[in-house]
Amino acid sequence: VLPIVLWGRRAPTHCVSTLLLLDDASIIVTGCHDGQICLWDLSLDFEINPRALLFGHTASITCLSKA
């Protein structure tokens, strides 16, 4: 499975309001004021690359928690 995200000439804004670093420290999850959640891959040399952008509502993401 390969996630694909498409947008216009400019990427959507992502004003981070909350952040979660998973236990294995390989994935960062950020939530923003516009209601988007972004997954980031964190490499061993601290390079951050986007994995997926999740959106579907406009409420601000104020808290992220491991379930």
Secondary structure as GFF3:
##gff-version 3
##sequence-region A 1 67
A	DSSP	beta_strand	16	21	.	.	.	ID=ss1
A	DSSP	beta_strand	27	32	.	.	.	ID=ss2
A	DSSP	beta_strand	37	42	.	.	.	ID=ss3
A	DSSP	beta_strand	48	54	.	.	.	ID=ss4
###
